[in-house]
Amino acid sequence: MRVLEIKGKTGETKIVLGESASEVPKYAQGGEIVLVMDERVRALHGEKFKGMRIVEIGEGEEAKTLESVQLLYGKFLELGLDRGSCVVAVGGGIACDLAGFAAATYLRGVEFGFVPTTLLAQADASVGGKNGVNFKGYKNLIGTFSQPKFVLCDFGMLESLPRPHMQEGMAEMIKSAAIGDAQLFSFLEDNCAQVLSLKRTAIEKAVHDCLVVKTKIVQADETEKGERRKLNFGHTVGHALEKISEGKISHGKAVAIGMCVAAKISVAKGMMAQKDADRLEELLKKAGLPTKMDARDAGALMQKAGALEKADAQKEAVLDAMRKDKKMERGMLNFVLLEGIGKAKVVQMGLEEIGEHL
């Protein structure tokens, strides 16, 4: 097992890689434990949590709403949770976001932990203390900064994932390497297939090194005032694509496309060599991820944009979604660019300038 820690103003997190999910009671350390998971996760992994109380939530981005949070509050009240209780999300990033936000705001905060069951959640979404829900289709518009008490990464749980879900996680891993670890980027270039096939040494090293990048950034800037913004590499355009397509473009695919846009802008600004942008694009392709929208994705955007010319319709639809991005400040976006593989920089950019490169 490998252990990482985050010691932040909003709490301390112990991240344990290679621990069994059934060891939740050891890390919750007494008190009432309530598990939050969706029906599919319960069917796959419920037997690991015998004797523990389970609350079911809906699946998918459409479940990540204030209405779902209210339902959780009602269940917490029914079950008699108090400040000595511990809420544990078992699932992907959506379950962690939803349960983490509900726990952080119920009774002004009860302890919570995560057992991430997807590669995306293990390598990224479950760590860092950002918990939130979508509002009117906009990603994570309402949320909190509050650290989970623990995160248990049981690699055995990844064996039930279909390949597209593994590829979603690879998008976030590539992001972490691109912004903060050139050696990890090279490792993913050489071992992409081994990570996707869950070879233990490869997956453990890749997840660990991704989390080292993230924990260092979170430690330096827990509430996203500066350094932590780098973790949004690819996400500004990515979230816009998710919003406009109403989820038809998945998170991992959208972030992959967003990273390519950001790399293109980085090259245009003279910050990054074209050969490094090419490496990023090739690694995304190797992982089975898109580097641009396909015709069906473009069609989804066209339907939202009205009767404009095709190129203008795509551009305007994405830019309109970015206008409501939570990273917008005084009319400018805090946009993450690269100065090379492993080195990111946050640059304030206007929508018009970004639009020139879409």
WOMO-V148840 format. One record per residue. N is the residue number from 1. PSI is psi in whole degrees, 0 to 359 (none if undefined). D_FIRST is the distance of its C-alpha to the first C-alpha in Angstrom with 1 decimal. Layout:
# WOMO-V148840
n: <N & N>
psi: <PSI & PSI>
d_first: <D_FIRST & D_FIRST>
This chain:
# WOMO-V148840
n: <1 & 2 & 3 & 4 & 5 & 6 & 7 & 8 & 9 & 10 & 11 & 12 & 13 & 14 & 15 & 16 & 17 & 18 & 19 & 20 & 21 & 22 & 23 & 24 & 25 & 26 & 27 & 28 & 29 & 30 & 31 & 32 & 33 & 34 & 35 & 36 & 37 & 38 & 39 & 40 & 41 & 42 & 43 & 44 & 45 & 46 & 47 & 48 & 49 & 50 & 51 & 52 & 53 & 54 & 55 & 56 & 57 & 58 & 59 & 60 & 61 & 62 & 63 & 64 & 65 & 66 & 67 & 68 & 69 & 70 & 71 & 72 & 73 & 74 & 75 & 76 & 77 & 78 & 79 & 80 & 81 & 82 & 83 & 84 & 85 & 86 & 87 & 88 & 89 & 90 & 91 & 92 & 93 & 94 & 95 & 96 & 97 & 98 & 99 & 100 & 101 & 102 & 103 & 104 & 105 & 106 & 107 & 108 & 109 & 110 & 111 & 112 & 113 & 114 & 115 & 116 & 117 & 118 & 119 & 120 & 121 & 122 & 123 & 124 & 125 & 126 & 127 & 128 & 129 & 130 & 131 & 132 & 133 & 134 & 135 & 136 & 137 & 138 & 139 & 140 & 141 & 142 & 143 & 144 & 145 & 146 & 147 & 148 & 149 & 150 & 151 & 152 & 153 & 154 & 155 & 156 & 157 & 158 & 159 & 160 & 161 & 162 & 163 & 164 & 165 & 166 & 167 & 168 & 169 & 170 & 171 & 172 & 173 & 174 & 175 & 176 & 177 & 178 & 179 & 180 & 181 & 182 & 183 & 184 & 185 & 186 & 187 & 188 & 189 & 190 & 191 & 192 & 193 & 194 & 195 & 196 & 197 & 198 & 199 & 200 & 201 & 202 & 203 & 204 & 205 & 206 & 207 & 208 & 209 & 210 & 211 & 212 & 213 & 214 & 215 & 216 & 217 & 218 & 219 & 220 & 221 & 222 & 223 & 224 & 225 & 226 & 227 & 228 & 229 & 230 & 231 & 232 & 233 & 234 & 235 & 236 & 237 & 238 & 239 & 240 & 241 & 242 & 243 & 244 & 245 & 246 & 247 & 248 & 249 & 250 & 251 & 252 & 253 & 254 & 255 & 256 & 257 & 258 & 259 & 260 & 261 & 262 & 263 & 264 & 265 & 266 & 267 & 268 & 269 & 270 & 271 & 272 & 273 & 274 & 275 & 276 & 277 & 278 & 279 & 280 & 281 & 282 & 283 & 284 & 285 & 286 & 287 & 288 & 289 & 290 & 291 & 292 & 293 & 294 & 295 & 296 & 297 & 298 & 299 & 300 & 301 & 302 & 303 & 304 & 305 & 306 & 307 & 308 & 309 & 310 & 311 & 312 & 313 & 314 & 315 & 316 & 317 & 318 & 319 & 320 & 321 & 322 & 323 & 324 & 325 & 326 & 327 & 328 & 329 & 330 & 331 & 332 & 333 & 334 & 335 & 336 & 337 & 338 & 339 & 340 & 341 & 342 & 343 & 344 & 345 & 346 & 347 & 348 & 349 & 350 & 351 & 352 & 353 & 354 & 355 & 356 & 357 & 358>
psi: <147 & 144 & 132 & 158 & 146 & 127 & 97 & 174 & 334 & 9 & 173 & 139 & 133 & 121 & 118 & 117 & 128 & 9 & 149 & 139 & 333 & 351 & 13 & 313 & 327 & 324 & 335 & 333 & 64 & 174 & 169 & 130 & 128 & 123 & 140 & 122 & 162 & 174 & 320 & 315 & 321 & 319 & 324 & 321 & 2 & 329 & 342 & 349 & 41 & 135 & 352 & 148 & 137 & 134 & 127 & 144 & 170 & 171 & 153 & 170 & 330 & 343 & 349 & 69 & 169 & 330 & 320 & 323 & 317 & 320 & 320 & 317 & 317 & 318 & 319 & 319 & 315 & 318 & 354 & 34 & 141 & 188 & 356 & 0 & 167 & 123 & 131 & 117 & 131 & 111 & 201 & 197 & 327 & 314 & 318 & 315 & 311 & 309 & 323 & 317 & 316 & 316 & 321 & 340 & 347 & 129 & 31 & 21 & 114 & 158 & 149 & 158 & 169 & 141 & 87 & 134 & 1 & 158 & 320 & 317 & 320 & 321 & 348 & 293 & 332 & 352 & 136 & 342 & 8 & 118 & 136 & 176 & 163 & 157 & 122 & 37 & 352 & 134 & 128 & 39 & 335 & 125 & 186 & 164 & 113 & 122 & 136 & 153 & 324 & 157 & 120 & 115 & 98 & 103 & 337 & 333 & 341 & 344 & 339 & 356 & 135 & 157 & 319 & 327 & 325 & 320 & 324 & 316 & 324 & 327 & 316 & 327 & 317 & 321 & 311 & 317 & 318 & 326 & 342 & 0 & 95 & 326 & 321 & 321 & 314 & 321 & 317 & 325 & 320 & 339 & 23 & 314 & 321 & 322 & 313 & 332 & 7 & 34 & 125 & 312 & 322 & 314 & 320 & 316 & 316 & 314 & 315 & 312 & 326 & 317 & 331 & 316 & 312 & 317 & 323 & 317 & 317 & 319 & 322 & 334 & 77 & 322 & 23 & 53 & 341 & 273 & 322 & 339 & 337 & 333 & 349 & 9 & 123 & 347 & 336 & 305 & 322 & 311 & 324 & 319 & 319 & 316 & 309 & 324 & 1 & 42 & 357 & 330 & 115 & 166 & 309 & 317 & 319 & 318 & 322 & 313 & 318 & 324 & 322 & 322 & 314 & 322 & 320 & 316 & 321 & 318 & 316 & 328 & 359 & 18 & 334 & 141 & 145 & 326 & 327 & 322 & 322 & 321 & 317 & 313 & 319 & 322 & 320 & 317 & 320 & 326 & 0 & 23 & 151 & 155 & 356 & 168 & 142 & 178 & 322 & 318 & 315 & 322 & 322 & 320 & 321 & 319 & 330 & 340 & 347 & 193 & 57 & 170 & 153 & 307 & 317 & 324 & 314 & 313 & 310 & 324 & 316 & 315 & 322 & 320 & 323 & 338 & 334 & 13 & 140 & 350 & 1 & 130 & 118 & 44 & 2 & 146 & 137 & 96 & 134 & 122 & 172 & 142 & 10 & 171 & 124 & 4 & 113 & 158 & 136 & 125 & 135 & 126 & 145 & 158 & 325 & 318 & 318 & 319 & 331 & 339 & 5 & none>
d_first: <0.0 & 3.8 & 6.7 & 10.2 & 13.4 & 16.9 & 19.8 & 22.8 & 26.3 & 25.6 & 22.5 & 19.0 & 15.9 & 12.3 & 10.2 & 6.8 & 5.5 & 5.0 & 6.5 & 10.0 & 12.9 & 14.8 & 13.1 & 15.1 & 17.5 & 15.1 & 14.5 & 18.1 & 19.3 & 22.7 & 25.4 & 26.4 & 23.7 & 25.1 & 23.3 & 24.8 & 24.7 & 27.3 & 29.0 & 27.3 & 23.7 & 25.0 & 26.5 & 23.3 & 20.7 & 22.9 & 22.5 & 18.9 & 20.5 & 23.4 & 25.5 & 24.4 & 27.0 & 26.8 & 28.9 & 29.5 & 30.2 & 31.9 & 30.3 & 30.7 & 31.9 & 35.1 & 33.2 & 31.8 & 34.9 & 36.3 & 37.8 & 34.4 & 33.4 & 36.6 & 35.8 & 32.5 & 34.4 & 36.8 & 34.1 & 32.5 & 36.0 & 36.7 & 33.6 & 34.5 & 31.4 & 31.8 & 30.0 & 27.8 & 26.5 & 23.3 & 23.5 & 20.5 & 21.0 & 19.6 & 20.6 & 21.1 & 22.4 & 25.6 & 24.2 & 22.0 & 25.1 & 27.5 & 25.7 & 24.5 & 28.1 & 29.6 & 27.4 & 28.0 & 31.7 & 32.4 & 33.9 & 33.2 & 29.5 & 27.3 & 23.5 & 21.4 & 17.9 & 16.8 & 15.1 & 15.9 & 17.0 & 18.3 & 17.1 & 19.5 & 18.0 & 14.3 & 15.4 & 18.1 & 20.1 & 17.8 & 17.1 & 20.0 & 22.1 & 24.9 & 26.1 & 29.3 & 31.7 & 34.3 & 38.0 & 40.9 & 38.7 & 37.3 & 33.6 & 31.8 & 35.2 & 34.5 & 31.4 & 29.7 & 27.2 & 25.0 & 21.3 & 19.2 & 17.7 & 14.3 & 12.8 & 10.4 & 9.7 & 10.0 & 10.9 & 13.2 & 15.4 & 16.4 & 18.2 & 21.1 & 21.8 & 25.1 & 25.1 & 27.0 & 24.1 & 21.7 & 24.3 & 24.5 & 20.9 & 21.7 & 24.5 & 22.3 & 19.9 & 23.1 & 24.4 & 21.5 & 22.0 & 25.7 & 25.9 & 23.4 & 21.9 & 24.3 & 21.9 & 19.6 & 22.9 & 23.9 & 20.6 & 21.3 & 24.8 & 23.9 & 21.1 & 22.2 & 23.0 & 19.7 & 17.8 & 20.4 & 20.2 & 16.4 & 15.7 & 12.0 & 11.8 & 14.2 & 12.9 & 9.4 & 11.3 & 14.0 & 12.4 & 10.4 & 13.8 & 15.8 & 14.1 & 14.7 & 18.3 & 18.7 & 17.3 & 19.6 & 22.5 & 22.0 & 21.8 & 25.1 & 26.9 & 25.5 & 28.7 & 29.5 & 32.5 & 31.9 & 28.8 & 26.8 & 29.6 & 28.2 & 25.6 & 28.7 & 29.4 & 31.0 & 30.9 & 34.5 & 36.2 & 33.4 & 34.0 & 37.7 & 37.5 & 35.6 & 38.2 & 41.2 & 40.1 & 39.2 & 35.8 & 37.2 & 35.2 & 31.6 & 29.3 & 27.4 & 30.8 & 32.5 & 30.0 & 30.3 & 34.1 & 33.8 & 31.9 & 34.7 & 37.3 & 35.6 & 35.4 & 39.0 & 40.1 & 38.1 & 40.1 & 43.3 & 42.9 & 42.4 & 38.9 & 37.1 & 38.2 & 39.1 & 37.0 & 33.8 & 34.8 & 35.4 & 31.9 & 30.5 & 32.8 & 32.1 & 28.3 & 29.0 & 31.4 & 28.9 & 26.5 & 29.5 & 30.1 & 33.6 & 35.0 & 38.1 & 39.5 & 41.1 & 44.5 & 43.2 & 41.1 & 44.2 & 46.3 & 44.2 & 44.7 & 48.4 & 49.0 & 47.8 & 49.7 & 53.3 & 56.0 & 55.1 & 55.0 & 51.8 & 50.1 & 51.2 & 50.0 & 46.4 & 46.4 & 48.0 & 45.8 & 42.6 & 44.2 & 45.4 & 41.9 & 40.6 & 43.4 & 41.6 & 38.1 & 36.6 & 36.1 & 39.9 & 41.5 & 45.3 & 45.9 & 43.3 & 39.8 & 36.9 & 36.0 & 33.1 & 34.2 & 32.8 & 34.1 & 32.3 & 28.9 & 26.3 & 28.9 & 30.1 & 33.0 & 34.3 & 38.0 & 40.5 & 42.3 & 45.1 & 45.0 & 48.0 & 46.3 & 43.2 & 45.6 & 47.2 & 44.0 & 43.2>
